[in-house]
Amino acid sequence: MVAIISADIVRSTSLGTREQLDLRDKLRGLFEVFETDFPGFWARIVRGDSIECYVPEYRYALRIAILIKLFVKIQARKYDCAEQLLRHGIRFSIGVADIDYASKMDDMINGPAIYIAGRNLDAIDGRSTVFTSFELDNASKSVSLMLDSYVALVGNLVDSYSAKQSEVIFYKLRGYKEVEIAAKLGLSQSAVNMRSSFAQWNLLNEAILDFENLNFDKLCG
């Protein structure tokens, strides 16, 4: 099994053409970093504001999706854009299933995982307060609903972050220490710690670590 993340930028049409191009370039730079941080990962931007990520180590899918969400929220504050973009950054759907074919060179992903992720992303439109979806193929309905709700709660927590909190949590999720974050952002370590505390970093971190420690094969069995 692998994970596919399908996502799109919320209210991207509120950005001007130059801002849309700038955000796309920055996202491509982020994806290059992820290719080092998460071996085997690759991503592409399609149809202007849609993102598809191939995550062979599926347990990292939630961390990656939240990192992209935080990154877009951080960038959005630099633009004159819709409030929904500032708050949510992206909508995302994670599908964990088998894949028939995935090749960065051929720019192709094909198989159940991408079908699940894409279908569920399209369904988010009708859910005004939830901007995430998660589905584990071959899991029971009760397990699927539980995991979907779990991911929604994590996503909603991140939605509540300000851009300044998002900056701090973005680096913490990538493993940076507070003193390193302080140097990067030109802040005192106490300011970093305060933003982290108000963002409930410990809760978010534990939630993502618990997700990464799930035995997905057993959940499917």
C-alpha positions in Angstrom: 0.0 0.0 0.0 1.0 3.6 -0.6 -0.7 7.0 0.2 -1.8 9.5 -2.3 -2.5 13.0 -1.2 -4.9 15.0 -3.5 -5.3 18.6 -2.5 -6.2 22.0 -3.9 -5.6 25.5 -2.8 -8.7 27.0 -1.2 -10.0 30.1 -3.0 -7.0 30.3 -5.3 -9.0 32.5 -7.6 -8.7 35.2 -5.1 -5.0 35.5 -6.0 -3.7 37.5 -8.9 -1.9 35.7 -11.7 1.5 36.8 -10.4 0.7 35.6 -6.9 -0.6 32.3 -8.2 2.7 31.7 -10.1 4.7 32.7 -7.1 2.9 30.3 -4.9 3.3 27.5 -7.4 7.1 28.1 -7.6 7.3 28.1 -3.8 5.4 24.8 -3.6 7.7 23.2 -6.1 10.6 24.2 -4.0 8.9 22.7 -0.9 8.4 19.4 -2.8 12.0 19.2 -3.7 12.8 19.5 0.0 10.3 16.7 0.8 12.0 14.4 -1.7 15.0 14.5 0.6 13.1 14.4 3.9 10.8 11.6 2.7 12.6 9.2 0.4 10.5 8.1 -2.6 8.1 11.1 -2.3 7.3 13.1 -5.3 4.5 15.6 -6.2 3.1 17.5 -9.1 0.8 20.5 -9.6 -2.0 20.0 -12.0 -4.8 22.2 -13.3 -3.3 25.3 -11.8 -4.2 24.9 -8.2 -4.4 21.1 -7.6 -1.7 19.0 -6.0 -1.1 15.3 -6.2 1.6 13.7 -3.9 2.9 10.1 -4.1 3.9 8.9 -0.6 5.4 5.4 -0.6 5.8 5.4 3.2 2.1 5.9 3.8 2.4 6.6 7.5 3.9 10.0 6.7 1.0 11.1 4.6 -0.7 13.1 7.4 2.5 14.9 8.4 3.1 15.8 4.8 -0.4 17.0 4.2 -0.3 19.2 7.3 3.1 20.6 6.3 1.7 21.6 2.9 -1.3 23.2 4.6 0.9 25.2 7.0 3.2 26.3 4.2 0.3 27.6 2.1 -1.1 29.4 5.2 2.3 31.0 5.8 2.6 32.2 2.1 -1.0 33.4 1.9 -0.4 36.1 4.5 1.9 37.8 2.0 -0.9 38.1 -0.6 -4.2 40.0 -0.8 -6.5 37.0 -0.8 -9.7 35.5 0.6 -10.1 34.8 4.3 -10.7 31.2 3.5 -7.3 30.8 1.9 -5.7 32.5 5.0 -7.5 30.1 7.3 -7.4 26.8 5.5 -4.6 27.0 3.0 -5.6 23.8 1.3 -8.2 21.1 1.2 -6.7 17.6 1.2 -7.8 14.0 0.8 -5.6 11.1 1.7 -6.1 7.7 0.1 -4.2 4.7 1.4 -4.4 1.7 -1.0 -2.6 -0.2 -3.7 -1.2 1.5 -6.7 -0.9 0.1 -10.2 1.7 2.6 -11.5 3.5 5.7 -10.3 6.4 7.4 -12.1 7.7 10.9 -11.7 9.5 10.5 -15.0 6.3 9.7 -16.9 4.3 12.1 -14.7 1.7 9.4 -14.1 -0.1 7.9 -11.1 -2.6 5.2 -11.7 -4.5 2.9 -9.4 -6.9 2.6 -6.5 -5.1 5.0 -4.1 -5.3 8.0 -6.5 -8.9 7.2 -7.4 -9.9 7.2 -3.7 -8.0 10.4 -2.9 -9.4 12.2 -5.9 -13.0 11.1 -5.4 -13.0 12.1 -1.8 -11.4 15.5 -2.5 -14.3 16.2 -4.9 -16.8 15.3 -2.2 -15.4 17.8 0.3 -17.2 20.6 -1.5 -20.4 19.8 0.3 -18.9 19.8 3.8 -18.7 23.4 4.8 -16.8 22.9 8.1 -14.5 20.0 7.1 -11.7 20.5 4.6 -10.1 17.0 4.9 -10.8 13.4 4.0 -9.1 10.1 4.8 -9.9 6.6 3.5 -8.0 3.4 4.1 -8.9 0.9 1.4 -10.4 -2.5 2.5 -10.9 -1.2 6.1 -14.3 -1.7 7.8 -16.7 1.2 7.7 -16.3 1.9 11.4 -12.5 2.0 11.1 -12.7 4.3 8.0 -15.1 6.7 9.8 -12.9 6.8 12.9 -9.7 7.6 10.8 -11.6 10.2 8.7 -12.8 11.9 11.9 -9.3 11.8 13.4 -7.7 13.5 10.4 -10.5 16.1 10.4 -9.8 17.0 14.0 -6.1 17.4 13.2 -6.9 19.5 10.2 -9.3 21.7 12.1 -6.7 22.3 14.8 -4.3 23.6 12.2 -7.0 25.7 10.6 -7.1 27.7 13.9 -3.5 28.7 13.7 -2.4 32.2 12.8 0.3 32.6 10.2 2.9 33.3 12.9 1.9 30.1 14.8 2.0 28.2 11.5 5.6 29.2 10.9 6.7 27.8 14.2 4.7 24.6 13.9 5.9 24.1 10.3 9.5 23.9 11.5 8.7 21.9 14.6 7.0 19.3 12.4 10.2 19.1 10.3 12.2 18.4 13.4 13.8 21.8 14.1 14.6 22.7 17.7 13.2 25.9 19.2 16.6 27.6 19.2 17.0 26.8 15.5 13.5 28.1 14.7 14.2 31.3 16.7 17.3 31.9 14.6 15.4 31.3 11.3 12.5 33.6 12.2 14.5 36.3 14.0 12.7 35.6 17.3 13.6 34.9 20.9 13.3 31.3 22.0 10.7 32.3 24.5 8.6 33.8 21.7 8.9 30.6 19.7 7.9 28.6 22.8 4.9 30.9 23.4 3.6 30.5 19.9 4.1 26.8 20.1 2.2 26.5 23.3 -0.8 28.6 22.1 -0.9 26.4 19.0 -1.1 23.3 21.3 2.0 21.8 19.7 2.2 18.9 22.1 -1.4 17.8 21.2 -0.7 18.1 17.4 2.6 16.3 17.7 1.2 13.4 19.7 -1.7 13.1 17.2 0.5 12.8 14.2 3.0 10.4 15.9 0.0 8.2 17.0 -1.2 8.2 13.3 2.3 7.2 12.1 2.4 4.3 14.6 -0.8 2.8 13.4 -0.7 -0.7 11.9 -2.6 -0.1 8.7 -2.2 -3.6 7.5 -3.9 -4.9 10.7 -6.7 -2.3 10.4 -7.4 -3.7 6.9 -7.5 -7.3 8.2 
